[in-house]
Structures are given as structure tokens and as C-alpha cells.
């Protein structure tokens, strides 16, 4: 008997309060939207194979990259790790039976679905072509596409995210098992705590910005309209006040995954636990004071540019604390190369490149040269795809045995990890070069001398596509034919690994008492010896 | 934590069984109450951030277009605003008394205070409707055949003119009154929307309270709704001076 078999029927899933089932619902839905967004990315790369705009008209191209961005950011990246792996494992890691607010958790999934349907509906009925940033006055005055319905869709998706974050914060504060002190929490929980703060404080500002866009378009209130004295730049301030922290909402949970995976597969406590924990919080705090670096060329004052440039570079400090500490965790560890670890290595390499190029863009001088070019595109894809998606796949493989009770096939998934890594680099590394050479983003056509690098990029995208399709196939296969996993296939120390797989509906037969530090592999060995002794 | 819930919690522990309103995933009722209360405070934090966007816009545009904001503000009837402030503060008092009655497990009193809060909420909305209607008649609804007549030629609006003797604004400044009225409608409208949601929940609560749902020691819902109601009240306490009281006496 486990959470999957306890009740049957569609209704038992649609009305469930169980965080594990809601996580599965989320996993299915975000995977769907990932492949919708991914297909749009495929179309973009296909169009850019040739210098002319020949596959689609330029305004169709605008719609395709806009919908790609909107779907990937709001319907995949923001909920990706938190709403699936976080939802499933935060209660188990802290020794609780469920999240504090199960109904709110379910409501968040329904809001997500409502948002998804609205955005899909918009896409089918003609799409939106403002880019995912809804920049004014383009979005309010100059385009004639479905800005209002898309904006409302994103607004609703925002509430889904707020509820997830709020639920996590309450759960981590109030539901920890006896003995589970703040500094015994797995770092996965710390990074989700930091991301949740961003969700709760940032998302409402995006919500009001979108409400104002909708009002401006429908009623014409003038708040972003210069002819009535409004300021289009105000929208950018409101939008980026959320949307810059949002990139930390996207990356922080991924960093949490990497901490767990790196520790487990080097069989060492994470080096500098406290520093890694506080670096998550530091990223969340700094993250709120860097938004104007998206506006360096948009006429904000020179002093603001200076200050925001400095603050932006400061975010690199806590990020590199993490990278260095993971490296030190590996040092003299007993490293093994299972699939989650391969993805984690991918993350560390690609995120480092993505993060470092972020410093180039934070430096206002180089930013003026590089902004609105493919350099930007390459930079945030290194962080979001090379970083977050790698972390998501790493976590998915790592916890798959616990979620389903079955192992994924190791050899082919290692292959998929390598294919993803190669495909990713082939797709996005040429874009750094294209950007420095001056190829602008968001155009369907480009000068012929850029073609060779674009061909590389498109070829890489095809490899990447294979890398993403493989897990869908073998993970589905493993649901029925995978090896039975057992309770703790990785010999990991988290509380979630000490109970049966798949877990019971209420996670633990009785609430555990945490009597050791996090990542205490000696404790785990002693436990095993005790068990052997008691059986013998 | 009130005395009554502490008692309920203590009794539950003594008998090793849970009160019926304790959800299965909480260890104790105290934990449940703590968690839901904390969640409500966090939710109110998101509300502050939500209204924060509008307050930011207000701050910037008021700074840029001060004369337009002064004359726009003169169009509001300070009497109605004051009356509404009084109504809301009273409703916060009745709501607080409602929470107290729930904690004291006095059903009749709880229903009475909830009904009073409900009615005061309706009075507030009624007065707001009167004010909105007046704006409609004077063509002061932004984006909706908006007219700057009262600002380029204040004498044409004798009621306001006799009180404030405003000088005519140049046309480009007068046009910015539309931004003032947009902020007025957006901020009070968003506030009114929160009132409507609150009143709807109050209606639901009155029925539940009559059935005795909140007077058995399970006061969390009433308590959390009280927090929400006070929050909406506090938003108005900021809106009233910001919108009604700009430079009344120069």
C-alpha cells in the first residue's frame, strides 16, 4: 500500500490533498508545456537555419518566440522544480505528513491549469507578439494581438506560484519534525525557502503590472502612455522587479537539487553547509536590488546604472560560493557517475559559464554593446536551460526511484545526459559568438555571414531535442519494467530515503525524530548495522 | 493564542485524541492554528506588494504633476471620504468584537457582530457608489469620454470653485488630472474589490456561525478573516489622505 495505490480513479487524483499526488499532477502538466514550448523553440531554430525569413512570415516569427518565452518561463521554469520535486519532497525532508495547506496546494495546481489553458487558447487563436516581457508601449499601443488574454493567463499563473511559495514558507517554519532544526535542514529545503520568499514578495508586483497593462489596453487609462503623461519605463520597473528575481526563483531550487546530488554521489557532507544555506538567502535578498540592469540602455540615470551595475556583480558572490563549495564537496569524495551526477556536472559547468557572462552584462559598458543581441539569449539559456533544466533532470532521475518505486535504466539515461550536454553546447555556445559579432535577437532574418554559426546552433537544437525525448521514453518504460528500487538505492541520508518507496500517503508510519546532522553518512552506516544486528 | 484554544489544545493532549476540527496532517491543534495564522500574514504581505505597485505609480506621478493632483483631489468630497473612514474603522471594531465573541464561545454575540460588520461593509460600498456616480456625471472617469473642463476653466464647476478658488491649469497640466483619476479609481477600485470579496466571505461566515461552527474552540477562520478585514481597513487609512487630502488649505 502506498500513495499511488491507496485510492483509485480519476477523482481521487483531481480532488487529492496529498502533496505527492499534486506533485505528480504538476509533473505531467509541466512536461506537457515543456514540449509545447520546446516545439516552438524548434520552429525558431528551423527559421534561423537560413538568413532569409522563409519558413514563416516575420510577424509569425514574432509570435513564435513570444509564445516560446511565455510558456517556458511562466508555465515551465517557474514551477518546474518547486511544484514537482519540491512539492513532493519538502514535507518528507523535514519529517511532515503533508504541506501545511493541502487545499491551497491543490488550488495552485488548478490555477496553473487555468493559466495554461488560457495561454494555449491565446496561442491557437492568434498568439501574442510582444515577447515574453510585454514591453510598453509596444504591448499597450502598437500591437494588435491577444495581449489581454495572455496577460491574464500569466496573472493567474502568478497566483499559482504565490500559493506554492506561501505554502512552502509556512511548512518549513511550522511543520518540521522534532529535532529538525534550521541547520539540520537539507540544503534543498533552504534553497526552496529562499525561492519562496521571492515568489511571495515578487509575484504580486508582476500581477499589478499586468493588471495595469490590461487596463491600459482596454480602457486607455494612460498610466504607461506618454501622450497622457504616463511613463512606459514605470512598467519596466514593475515588471523587472518581479522578473529579475524570477530568474532566481527558477535557479535556486535547481541549486538545491545539485547540493543533494553532489553530496550523495561523493558520499560527503556538503562542504561549508552554513555558507551554502546562507548564500541561497543572500541570492534572494540581492536578487531584489538588481532589476534595473535590464534597463541600462533605456534612459535611466547614470547614477542608477552605476549602483545597479555594482549590485548585479555582487550577486555573483553568493552564486560562486555555491559553485566553490560543491567543488570542495567533490574533493576527496568517493565520486560515482550515476545519471543524476552527470546532469549535476553539466549544471556546474554550464551554470558557471551562464553566471560569468551575467557579470559581462552587469558591467554597464559591455552591456551597451551586448544587450539585445544573441549574447543575451545565450547567457540566459546557459542559466535557464544549461542550469535549471539540467538540475530538473538531475533531480527527476535522483528521486525517480522514490517517487515511482522503480529504477530508471542507467546506461541509456547516462547516454541521454551526455547527449543533452553536447546538444546544449552546440546550440547555445555559437550564440555567444553571434552576439559579440552583433547579431540582434528577435529577428527572423540575419546577414548571410552569420549563417554557419546558426547552422551549428540549429543542428545542436536537434541533438538537444533527442536528449529531451529520451528520458520521456525510458522513464515511462521504467514505470512498468524498471527494476524495483528499494527504499534507499543511493544510500542517501535524507529522511525521504529512510521510508518505503513509493511512500505511504502520510509519508511516515510515525513522525521521525531527527537526531543527527544533515548529510551524516556515518549515521546511515550505523543505522544499517543496527538493522542487520536486529534481524540477525 | 487565546485562552480558549489553549484549553482545547490541552484537553486534546490529555485524552490523546484530536478535536474534530484538527486536520490529519497536523500534530497538534496549536500547530494548525499557528500555521494557518502565519499563512494569512504571508498572504497579507503579498497584498502589500500588490498595492505597492499602485502606490509607487502614485508617488511618481504625484511628484511630477503636483498641480494636477491638487485640483483632482479638490474634486473629491471630503465629507463622504470622512464618513467612509469612520464606517470602516467602526467595522474593524465590530470585527474585532466578533473574534472576541468567537473566542468566548458566545454564538449570539458572534452572529450579531458579523452581521454588523457585513452591514457596515455595505454602507461603505454604497457611499463609494455615490462618489463614483458623481465622477461619472462630471466626465471624470479616465479613458471614458474624459473631460478636463473643470481644470482648464475651474469657474465652470461652481461647487468646487467656490470652495477652493483654483486657478485654471494650462491644458497640458490639466490633461494629467486623468492620471490622478486613474489612480483614484484603480486604488479605491482595487480596495472596493477586496471589500466585496470580504463581504461575500462574511455572508458565508454568518451562516456558518449560526450553525455554531466557530464557537466550539475552532476560531482560526474567524481570526484570519479578521486579519484580512483589518488589512483592507488599513489600506483605506492610507488611501484617504493620499487621495482626498492633497493640499486642502494652501
Interface residues (C-beta under 8 A of the other chain):
Chain A: X96 X97 X98 X100 X101 X102 X104 X162 X166 X167 X169 X170 X171 X173 X174 X175 X200 X201 X202 X203 X204 X205 X207 X208 X209 X212 X215 X219 X220 X221 X222 X223 X228 X229 X230 X231 X234 X237 X238 X506 X511
Chain B: X23 X24 X25 X27 X31 X34 X35 X36 X38 X39 X42 X43 X45 X46 X47 X49 X50 X51 X52 X53 X54 X56 X57 X60 X61 X64 X65 X142 X143 X144 X175 X176 X178 X179 X182 X183 X186
